[in-house]
Amino acid sequence: MQQLIIEDYQNIQVPGRALYTNARQLLDLVHTKGSDTCALFCAALTHVLPEGQRVGFSVPGRCSHVEEKEEEEEEHQRTSTQTLLAQRPSLVRELQGCIEDALRALVACGHFTSADCDDVRLPIHTPSQQARRLLDNVRSKGEPAAKVVLQYVQQKQESGSLLNQENWTPPKEVLKYQKKLSSSMSAQSCFLSSYGGTSHMSLDDIYTDGQLELAHNCKDVHGPLGLEDIVGTAGTVNAEADTVLVSGDAGGGKSTLLQRLHLLWARGTALQDFLLLFPFSCRRLNSERQELSVQELLFQHCCWPDREQEEIFQFILDHPHLILFTFDGLDELKQGFSDEHWLCCPTQRAPVHILLFSLIQGSLMKGVRKVVTSRPEAVGPALKKHLRKEVILQGFSPSGIDCFVHKHHRDPTVAAKVLESLQKNTALLGLCHSPVFCWIVSQCHKELLGCGEGGPQTITDVYLMILQHFFQHQSPLKSTTGSGWLQENLNTALHLGQLAFEGIGTSCYIFSGTDLEACGVTEKDICMGFLIQSKDMSSTHSKRFEFLHVITQCFFAALHIVLSNNTDRSTIPKLFEPPNRRATGLRSSTCFGACLPSTNQQEQAFKGEATSSETPNLQITATFVSGLLSQRHLSLWLHCCPSAVMEKRVRQVVRCLSKGMHKHFKSISPPVEGEKKSMHAMPGFVWLIKCIYEMQESTIAKDAMSKLEVDHLKLTYCNIGPVECTALAYVLQHLRNPIGLQLDNNSVGDVGVEQLLPCMHICNSLYLRNNNITDEGIRKLLAKVIQCDSFRKIALFNNKLTDACTQHFSHLLKTKQDFLALRLGNNNITEEGAKQLAEGLKHNHSLAYLGLWGNKIGDAGAVALASALESSTSLVWLSLVGNGVGSEGARALSNIIKNSTSLEELWLTKNCITRTGVECLIQALEHNTHVKSVWLINNDLSLEEVEELTQRESRLIF
């Protein structure tokens, strides 16, 4: 258990101070933390002391009856000091706004001296840190001082003047600054900024809600999450932390979501608990070369106060609970997150990334709420331990796609045609789950509607479509045949490609005029629309440019690798290397070497943790390289690059993909005796699958899958969405033998389920726990798997299934007489759904495992299921845990036990079964020695009843 916090270390380890002084400071601090901390300190000291120094040192203990009596008396007297410990988090929050008043109360009672007050008031501390120091000092003073503080807090709460003071008004200079900040933010946010804010789309007109989910299941959340729930209490896993993470894939709408929050706050329609909101872009913070203090960071990068800067900043320090920071794109920061370096002093200058990391982990500006967005790949354990909660942005639902298209196209006829095209092209529909692709499809609707059956299938297809769209709309001579549109704009593609390529190599996403000039980018190239002027609220920087989106930059970097005559032959192999080898590998490449860090400071950073944006962006670039070198697109490059060079690059990619897959297959452990051979996908496996899909060459997929010999493929927690499902289905359909496919804890959804259908014939079991799947997705899935001879098992725990899906499962059970396992735990199935399932179970003679835990079937549902299963000769395991089953249901289920020749386990934990129901189960067990256990933990039984019933029947588990 952690006893010291970061500011404690800061106070003890003062550079230049004598070691013995630090030791005394440590002993004083440990004493203020109480007896438990003292005991832990002594134990730790015993552990670290050299053996010779341990002689004569012992941990203080209590051995006499007198001491035991004193301890008992002390226990009765320590009520208030114990309360200080037990309620410390809430006391810190409540005291940080009224430190001076609390100090005056302690001084008036004679418990604090002026020296004690000065120790608390140290300017280096934030208000929350001062509150913690006050509580530590109060504990050292004993019970009387603790009582004074608790009484003071109680009085303030009763008077309503502690936090939510209705009559309290912020200082005039702060209100004036708030007005300027909100005005500036409103002007910056009113038009869509993502994708360059093309056509000056009003955010109000185009914004469409994405699917928000909590990374950790929360029973208190009912219905979809809203924008304000991001900073709300729902899903909180660490109430002491201040940082909320919004994670999602590139192009998933994270930046637009933050922009919407900023706009709503600026208008006064959301987040009104926060008086000031400061938005930051990590992409733009990358360009900051100077060391800054927090004050300089806020005012220079957000909005500069006209006057009273010091007073405003002091207000921010004094009222952290009224302040919100947002940091967009942590994955685009050059430095990967680390908590090894931190600051406590808000006036101390430091590199921007150190300030940011200190803010996130809470050592700096504790109490200020921070919302950070990032791609999942950049979020490691070091960051997660500092999170208040994590919210996942899943992109558009099917209805979200429909809504976005209708908002983008005011003409309902055009919108209907676009949606009709998407319904005919399921691969493209899967891509539109991501807002960036939905935007591209809407922008290029004319090209989409004119392509008939040969519409875009891959990410590369979509980006080639927008490349053609932009070039043809800006060129005075619009080519309509062949690849003329590319030849006319080849120089622009090469110039932008070089700029993008060099930027990807250094995690650079904002470019100066000098950067553009070095790559030959002209005003004509800029006018094509792929580069836009970078916006900054501070408007103090010279004109800078960025690509429409980071994926657009990756696409142009791939174009450079494919089309440039200067591409080094080692670039493609290095691009496809695993991340842990790529750092040194790319440096040796002449192409990447020029754009990777070279200074001593950067070298050290490179040798340490890889930058958070480097690996995912290089992987996206490699995916585009695979797609661009597909045989389907080689005709585009005929007049741009010698065909022999192109063929060589194609062979390089194919060799890299084959080698990468082979390495994954070699890592498969031999199976444990008696178990099936399984492969738990390593990082990068799904990426290689996507690269193979982009090439759209079935021979490559067949070759890769011919070497995969497993019975079970596990892809849990791999960030699998609809796009990944499309690629998986394309490749896995070429497997030689059926496998079990496990996709638990991903983001498959209904769209992803539909994308998986082409590979269902090769699946004998499918695990889709916690994937946001609804009845509609199940309807399509079951219609397919009924036709698949090998399909035997399905698990769908923790999705969004209701009674509406049970009729389809009933049909499945009637139709497939070799079906073995159905697990539907933790959904929303009631007694009506159980009755539907019972209709199918009556006609099924193969089902061995039925799991319905965590639903709402009640007694009536249990009776229906029991009636259908009481003559089953195949059922081995049945779980009705947490279903509100009472004694009536238990009586009906006892008939299964009495008659079954196959049942081994019955799970009835967390229900409301009384002794009457258990008696029925015991009577049934007397007729069946085959049943191994009946689980009855947490039912309506007394301890005495449990003890008696256990003695009567040992197979009952209480």
N, C-alpha and C positions, 0 to 999 in steps of 0.2 A: 504493500500500500504506500503510495507516494505521500510523504510527510512534508517535504519542502517544495515550495513553488519557485518559479523562475526568479522573482525579485528577491527571494531569500538568498539564492546563490549570488545575485548581484551585490547584495549588502555585505555578504561574508567575504567574497573574493575580490577585495578592492586592491587593484594593482599598486605596488609600492608600499603597502602597509605591512608592518612587522607581522611575522607568522604567529607569534604568541597573541597579538591583538586579534587576529582573525580567529584563533582558537577560542579566545574568551567570547568573542562575538557569537561563535557557533554554539558554545555552551549556554549562553544567555538565550539564544533563539530557541534551542531545543527545550529549555526550561519553560518558556512561554507557551510551547505547544502542548504541554500536559504530560501526565505520567506515561501514557501509552507511547508517546514519541520518545520519552526518556528511556523507556525499556528497550525500544527498538534501537536507539542510539548505542546503548551499552552492549547489546547483542552484536551490533555491527562492529563496534570497537574491539570486542573480544575476537571477532573473526579476522580482523585485519592486522591486529598487533602481532609483531614477531613473537615467537614462542617464549623467548627469554624475558620479554616485557609483560607477559601475562601473569607471572608469578606475583601473588599478592593482590591481583586485580580480580574482583568478582562483581557480578551483576547484583545490585542491591535487591534483596528479597525480604519477605516478611515471614518470620518463623515463630514468633512468640504469640501466645494468646492475647497479650496486651496489644500487640500491633494489629492482630486480626480484629480486636474490638474497636481499635481506633479507626481501622479501615471501614468497618460497618457504620460507625458514627459519621465518618467522612462521606460515605455514600449518601446518607440522608441529607447532608448539608451541601452537596455539590449540584443541586438541581439546576441552578442558574448557569453555572459554568458548563455543565453538560449540555444545556440548551444552546449555549453559544457554539458548541461543536456541532450538535445535531442540525441546527438551523443556520449554519454559517453561510451557505450560498444565498439564502433569502435575506439574511441580515446585511450581507455585503451590498446587495442590490438596493436595499432600503436606506442604508447609511451613507452611501456615496454622494447623495445629493444634499446632505445636511451634516457634514463632518463637524463644522464649527459649533453648531448647536449642541451636538453630542459632547464635544470637548468641554463646552461651558458647563453642561450638566455635571460632568465628572469632576471638574475643578470646584464647582460650588459645593459638592458633597465631600471634598477633601481627598478624593481618590487619585486625582491627577495633579501634577505640578506643571509649571510652565515648561520645564524641560521635557516632560512627557508629551506635552502638546506640540512642541517644536519637532520632536522625533516623528510624530504622525504627519505634521504639515510639510515635510521635506518636499521642495518643489519638483524633485526628480520623479515623484510618484504621481500617478494618475489618481482620480478620486476613488476608483475601486481598489487600488493598491493602498491608498490611505485608510480606507475602511478596513481592509484586512489587517493593516498594522495596528489600527486602533483596537480591534478585537483581540489580537495577540497580546497587546499591552494590558488590556483589561483582564485577560485570563491570568496574567502574571500577578495582578493585584489581588486576585482572590474573589470569593463569593460576593462580598458587598458591592464591589465595582461592577460585577456582572449583572447584579440585580438592578443597579441604576441604569445601565444601558438597555436592558430588556424593558424596564418600565418606561424609559424615554421613547423607545420604538413603539410600544403599545399605545402610549398617549398620542403620538403622532398619527398612528393608524386610525385611532378612534376619531381624531379630529379631522381626518381626511386631508391633512396638509402635508403628508410625507412625500407622496409621488404625484398622484393625480389631483393636483390643486386646481380647482375650477377657476379660482380668481387669480391664479398666477399668470403673469404675462412676461414673455421674454423681453430683454432689453430692446430699445428702439433700434439700435445699430444692428442687432441680430435679425430683427424682423425686416429691416431694409435690405440686408444682405440676402435673406431668404427670398425676398421678392426678386432681386437681381438674378440669383441662382436659378430660381424656377423659371423666370422669363427666358434666360439663356438656354436652359434645358428644354423648354417647350419648343423654342425655335429650332433647336438641333434635332428634336425627336418627332416633329409633326409629320415629316415625310420619311418614307421607308429608306433607311440608310443601308441595309443589306443589299447586295447586288448593285451597289452604286446608286440606289435610289432612282433607278431608271424611270424615265417618263414622269418624274416627280409624283410618284404615287403617294397619296395621303395614307398615313398609317391607319387612320380610322377606317378608311375604305377597304384596305387590303388585309389588315391583320386577322389571322385565323388562329384560334387556340390549338395548340398541340396537346398531346396526351402527357399529362404529368403524373408520375407515380413516385411513391416513397421507396427508397432503396431497402428500407426495413419495414416489414409488415406492421401495420398499426391497426388494432382492433377498433380504435375510436374513430377511424375515418370511414365515412359512409358517402358513397358517390365520388365523382371525379374531383380532383384538386383544382382550386382556382389560383390565380396569380398571387393573391394576398396570402394564400396558404404557404407560399414559399418561405415567408418570414414569420409565419404563425407558429403555434405550439405543436401542431399535429406532426407526429413522427419524430419528435425530439428524442435523441438517444444520449445526448450529453448536454444537460442544461447549463453546465458551467462554461461550455464553449460558446463562441460568438459567431462562428463562420458556418454559413449554409452553402453547400456545394450544389450547383445545378449541372449535371453531367449529361452529355448526349453526343451523338456522332457529328462529324463535320457536315455542315449543311442542314443540321437538324432543327435550326431555328432558335438557338440559344441567344444570339446577339439581338435578334428581333424581339424576343421575349423581354430581355432587359430594357430594350428601347421602349417597349410598351409600358413597362413598369415606371420608367423615368417620366414618360409623358403623363401617365395617370397621376403620379405624385405632383408633377409641376402644375397640373390643373386642379389639384386639391380633391381628387376623387378616389384616391387610394393611398395606402401607407401613411395615413395622417398621424400615426403615432410617432413618426419621425419628422422633426422640425427641419433638418437639413439632410440632403441626399447628395453624395459626391460620387459621380460616375467616372470610372477609369477604364481605359483600353490597354491591356497588356501589350498588344501589338505596338501601340504608340509609346508605352513606357520603355520598350526596347531601345528606342531612339534617344533616351535620356542618358547623357554621358556624365553629367555632374552628380556629385553627392548632394542629397537633399535632406532636409528635416521634414517631419510630418507637415508642419505648417506650410513649407514651400511646396511640398507635394500637392496639398489641397488647393492652394490658391493659384499656383502656376499652371497646374494641369486641369483645373476645373473652372473656377471663376474667381477673379481677383476682387476683393472688397475695395470700394472707393475710399474708405477711411476706417479708422479704428480696427486695423487688422489684429493688433495684439488683443484687444478686448474680445473680438469675435472668436479668436482661437482659444482664449481662456475659457470662454463660454462652452466651446466644444469639449475642452478637457474636463470641465466641471459637470457637464451633462451628457456623458457618453451614451446613455440609454435613449437619447433623442436624435442620435446620429446614425445614418446608414451609409456604408460604402458599398459600391458594386465594382467588381473587377471582371471584365469580360475577356475570356480567352487566356486563362492561365497556361494552357497548353502551347500558346504561341510565345511565351516568355523564353528567352534564350537559355536561362538557367533552370534546371529542374528543381522542384521544391526540396528544400532541406531545412531541418530544424536544428542544425548544428550551430548556426550563428543567429543571435537574436539581440534585440535592443529593448530597453525598458524606458528610455528617456525620449519623450516626443520632441525635444529641442535638439537632439543630437543628429548631426548629419551622417548619412551612410549611403551606399549605393542603393538604387531604387529597389532592386530585387531583395536586398536585405530588409528594407522597410516593409515591403510587401509580405515577405515570409513572417516577419515579426508581428505584423497586423493579423495575419491569418491564424497564427498559433496563439495569439492573445497575450504575448509578453508586452506588446505595445498597444496602447489605446484599448485596454480591457474594458468591456462593456459596450463598445461600439459594435453594432451588428454589421456583418460583412456578408455579401452574397457574391460568390465566385462561380464563373462558368468555366467548364473545361471538357475536353474529350476524355472518355473513360481511360484511355491508354496512359494518360499523364497523371493519373491519380493512384499513388501508391500508398502503402501502409503508413509511411511517415506523415503524409497529409491527412489520411483518414482519422488518425487518432486525435486530431485537433478539430474535428467537425462537430457542429451541433446536430446536424442531420444532412442527409443527401437526398436530393430530389432528382429523378431521372426524367429527362424530356425525350419522349419516344417518337416525336414527329407527328405526322397527320394520321388520324384514323381514316377509314374509308369515307365517312361523312365529312371529315375535315378536308379531304381532297376535293370532294364535290363542292363544299363551301368556298374553298380558295379559288377554284376555277370559275365559279359563278361571280365572285368578287372581281376577279381579274378581267373577265369579259362581261361588260354590261349588256351586250346583246345576248339574250338567252338562247337564241338559235345557235350562235357560235359556241357557247358554253356546252350546250347539249351535244354538239358534234364532237367537241374535244373529249368529253366524257365517254361518248360512244366509242371513239377510237381507243381510249384507254381500256375500256371493258373488253375490247377485242384483242388487246395486246397485254396479257397478264404480266409479262416481264416488265414492261414499261409502267404498268400500274403499281407493281412492287417498288419500282424506283421512286415513284411519286409519293410514297410514304414519307420520303425526305423532302422538306419544303424547298430546298434549292433546286431539286429536279422538277418539282411541281411548277416552280417559277419558270424554268427553262422551257418546259413543255408548253406552258401558257404563252411565253414569248414567241415560240416557234410554231404556233398552232397551224399556220398555213403550210409550212413544210411537213408537219406531222400529218395533216389531213390529205396531203397529196402523195404520201408514200405508200398507201394501200397496205397490202399484206407484208411488205418488206420494211415495216417500221422499225424504229430503234429497239434493240434488245438489251444492249449493254450500256454501262456508264460511258464508255468511249463513244458509242454511237450517239448518245445524247449530246456530248460535248462537241463532237464533230458537227452535229446539227446546228448548235448555237454558233460555232465558228463560222459556218457557211452563212448563217442568218446575219451575223454582224458584218461580215465582209461584203455580202451582196447588198446590204442595205446602206452601206457607206460608199461603195464604189460607184462612180458615175457610169461605168460600163458593166452592167450586171450580167454575168455569164449565167446561162441557163442550161448548158450542156456539159457533160463530162466533169473534169476536174479543173476547168478553166478558172473558176473562182479562187482556187488555191494558188495557181500559178501567178495570177495577177497580184496576189497579196503575199507572195512568198517572203519577201524581204521583211514585211511587218511581222509575220509569224516567226522568222528567225531572230529579229531584234527583241521581240517580246519574250521569245523562248530563252534567249541568253540571259536576259534580266531575271526571269523567273527561276532559271536553273541556278544562277549564282546566289539568288536570294534563298532558295531552299537549302543550299549548302551551308548557309550561315544563320539559318532561322531568321532571315530578314524579310519583312513583309511590307515595310514602308521605305520608299526610295526617294532620294533627293534628285535634283536636276543633274547633279554631277554623275550619279549612278546611271541615269537614263542616257546621258551623253556618252558614257564609257561603253555602253552596249549598243550605241547607234540608234537609240529610240528617237524618232522625230515627232514633230507636232502632228504629222499625218498619222503616224502609228497610234498616238494618244487618242486622236479623233475617232478611231475605230470603236472605242467604247469599252475595251477590256481593262484599260487603266483609268482610274478615277482619282480625283484630288482627295487626299486624306483630310478628314475633318478633325478639328481639335477645338474643344470649348475655349481653351485659353487663347487661341489664335495668335500666339506669339512666335510660332515657328514660320520659317519660310515655306514656300509652296512645296508640298511633298505628294507622292502618288502611291497608290496601292492597287492591286488587282481587285476585280469585282468581288472575288471570294477566294479563300485560301485554296479551294479545290481548283479554281480557274488557274491559279499560279502553278499548281502541280501539273495541270494539263499542259500548259505552255512549256514547263520544264521538260516534260516527256516529249513534246514536239521537238525541242532542241536536241535531245538525245537521239531521236529517230532521224531528223533531217539534216543536222549539222555535219558538214564535212570534217569538222575539227573534233568530233567526238572520239575520245580515246577508246581503244578496243577493250580496255579493262573496265570502262565505266558501267556497262550493263552487268557483268559478273559481280562487281562491287555493290551495285544497287540491290541485287537480290540476296546478298549475304545476310546472315542473321545479325540483329542489332549489336550483339556483343562483339562481333568481329568487324562490323562496318566502320567503326570510328577510326581505326588505324588504316583500314583498307581503302576507304575513300580518300584519305589524305595522300596516299601514294598515287592515286589516279591524277593524271595531269589536268583533267577537266575539273574534277571536284577540288583538287588541291589548291587551285587558285582562289576558291571561294570559301575555304574553311578557315577557322580562326588560326592566327599565327603568333599573336603577342603572348608574352609569358603568362599574363593573367588568364587569357583565353585558353592557353595550353593546359593550365592547371584545371580549369573548369572542364575541359574536354576529357582529361584523364579521369576525372571524377564521374559523378552521375551524368548520364547523357541528357542533353536538353530535352525538355518535355515535348517539344514539337517535332524534333528531328525525325525520330523513328516513324511515327504515323504518316508524316508528310512524304518521306521517302518511299514508304510503302504505297501510298496513293499514287505517287509518281510512277513507281514500278508497275502498278496495275494498269495505268494509262499506256505505258510503253508496251505492255503485253497486248492491249487492245489495238493500239496503232499499228503493230506489226502483224496483226491478223491478216490472213490471206484475203479476206473480204475487202480490206482497205489498201492493199498494196498498189492497186491501180492509181490511187490518189497521188502516190509518190513517184510515179514513173518519170515525170519530167523535173523532179526536184532532187533526186538522189540516184546514183547508179544502181541498177537492179541487183548487181552482184553484191554491193555493199548491204543492200536491204536484206537479201537472202541470208547473208552472213549474220546480220543482227537477229534475224528470225531464229536461226539455229542457236545463237547464243541464249536467247530467252527460253527456247524449248529445253535446252540443256540445263539451264539454271532451275527451271521448274521441276524437271525430272530429278535432278540432284537434290533439290530441297525436299521433295516428297519422299525420296528414298531415305534421307536422313531421319525423317519423322517415323517412317516404318521401321527403321533399324532400332529406334528407341523403345519399341514395344516390348514390354517385359513378358517373359514366358508365363503362361497361365498357371495358377495354383492348381494342384491336383484336384480334380473333381469339379473345377469351375471353367467357365468359358473364357476363351482368349479375348481380351478387351484392349482397346486403345483409348487412353485419355488424351485428347488432342493437346499438343504443346502450343505455346504462343507462336503465331505465324502460320499455323496449318490452315486456318480459314482464309487467311490472306492469299496463300498459294492457290487455294481452291478458286478464289475470286479471280486471280490472274489467269488460271486455266480457262475459266468461263469467259473472260474478256477476249481470249484468242478465238473462241468459238470453233475450236478444232476438236471434233469428237475423237480423233485418233490419239491426241494427247491425253484426253480424259480416260480413254480405254487403257492406254499404256500405264497411266498412273494407278488406276484402280486394279489392274491385273496383278500388281505387286502387294496389294493390301489384303492380307489374310487374317481377318479377325471375326469374331462372332458378335462383338459389341463395340460400337463407336460412341464415345462419351464426349460431348461438346457442351458441358455445363459451364455457366458463367463465362461464356465466350463472346458476349455482346452480339448474339445472332439476331438480326432483324430480317425484314422481308427481302432486302437485297442479298444478304448472305444465304437465305433460304433458296433463292433462285439459283445461285451458283452451286450450292450443295446438291440440289436436285439434278442439275445438269451433269455434275461429275459422278455422284453416287449411283445414278441409274445404270452405270456401266460396271458395277460390281458383279463379280461372278457368282457369289453366293449370298443368300439373305443374311442380314445383320439386324441387331437391335440398335436403334438410333435414339440416343439420349440427349435431349436439348433442354433440360431443366434450367430454370432461372435465367432465361434470356428475354428477348423482346419480340418473339415470333408474331404474336397477334393473329387476327383473322387473315390479314393480307399475306403474312408469311406462311400460314397453313396452306393457303391456296397455291403458293409457289412450290411447296414441298410435294404436291400431288404426283408429279412425274416420276418420283423415285419411290413411291409407296409400294410398288410391286416387288421391290428388293428388300423391304423391311418386314421382319417378322414381329417386331415390337417397337412401340413408339412412346417415348416419355417426354411429356410437355408440361411438367409442373411449373407453376408460376410464370405464365407467358401471356397473360392478358387476353386470353381467348374467350370468345363468346359463343352463344348457341349457333350463330350463323356460320362461324368458322367450322364448328363441329359438324354441322349439316353437310357442308361440302366435303369434309374429310371422310366422314362415314360413307357417303355415297361412293367414294373412290375405293376405300379399303374393303368394302363388301365384295368387290370384284377381284381382290388380291388374294391368291391362294395361300401365300405364306403368312399372312398377317394373323397374329395370335393374341397380342397383348397391347393394352394402351393404359397410360397413367396420366391423369389430368388434374392432379391436386392443385388447389389454390389458383383457380382461374375465375371466370365470371359466368359460370354455367348455371342455368335455371331449369325449371321443370320442362321448358320448351325443348330442351335437347334430349330428354329421356325417351321420347317416342322414337328417335333415330337410333338410340342404343337398343331399345326394345326390338326394333327391326333387325339390327345387327345380330342380336342374340338368337333371334328366330332363324335367321338366314345362315349364319356360320356355326355349324355344329362341331367345329374344331377350335372354337375360341376359348382361350384359357384364363385371361385376367382382365378385370375391369376395375380401375381405381379412380374414383371421382371425389376424393376427399376435399373438404374445405371449400365447397362451392355453395350454391343457394338452392339446393334441392329439398323440397318439402314432401309431405305425405303423398301429394298428387303425383310427384315425380317418381316416388317409390312404387306407387301402384302401377305406373306405366312400365317401369323396369320389371315388375313382377309378371306382367303379361308376357314379356320376352323370356323371362327365366323359366316360366312354365313349360316352354317348348325347347329349352336348351338343355343338352345332356353332356356338356363338356366343361363348363366354367368351373375353375378350381379356386380362383381368388376374386373376392368381391370386397372392395373397400369404399365405404361411404362415410368415413369419419368426418366430423365437423360440419354436418349439414343440419337439416331441421325436419327429419322425417317423423319424429314422435312415435307414439304408440301405434297409431293407425298405419303408418308406413311400415313399422316393424312387423305388424300382424300380416300385412299384404306380402312382404318379402318372405316371411316364415311360411306362409301358406304355399308360396311358389317353390320354396326350397326344401320343404320337409321330406320330400321323397328323392332328393338329389343324391346321386351316387358318385358325383365328381367333386363337389365342393370340399375344399381342404381348409380354407381360411376365410373368415367373415369378420369385418370390422364395422361396428356401428358406434364407435366412440363419439361422445359429445353430440348426441342427436335428440336429447330430451326423451329418451326411452324410459318408461316406467315399468311397473310390475306387470301391467297387462301385456306390454310388448315382450317382457322376459318370459311370461307364461307361454306366449306363442312361439318364441324362439326355442323354448325347451323341447318343442316337438321335433325341431331339426336335430337336436342332440339325441333324442330318443330313437329316431328312425334312421339317422345317417350312418352309413358304413365308411364314409371317407373323411368326415370333418375332424380336424385336429385342433384348431384354435378358434375361439370365439372371443372377440374383444368388445366389451361393453363398459369400458372405463368412462368416467365423467358423464354419467347419466343420472337418473333419479329413481333407481330401482330400490325398493324396500325389501324387508325380510321375506315378505310374501312371495315376491318374484324370485328371490334366491332359493327359497324352498322348492319351487317348481324346477329350477335348474338342477338342484341336488337330486331330486327324484329322477330326473331324466338321466343324469350321469350314472346313477345306479344301474341303468340298463345299457350303458355304453362305456366300455373300457378303452375304446379306440381314441376318444377325445383326450388330448394332452393337457389343455388348460382353458379356463374361462376367466378372463380378466375383468375384475369388478372394482378397481381402484376408484375412489371418489364417487360413491353412490350414497343413498340415504340410509346409512347404517351406523349404529353406535359402535364404539370401541368394543363393548362387551359382546355385541352381536358378531362383529368381525372375528373376535377371538374364538367364540363358540363355533361359528360356521367353518372356520379354517380347520378346527380339530375334526369336524365331521367329514369334510371333503378337502383333501390336500390339493386337488386340482383347481380349486377356486383361488384366484390370486387377488388379494385385497391391498 
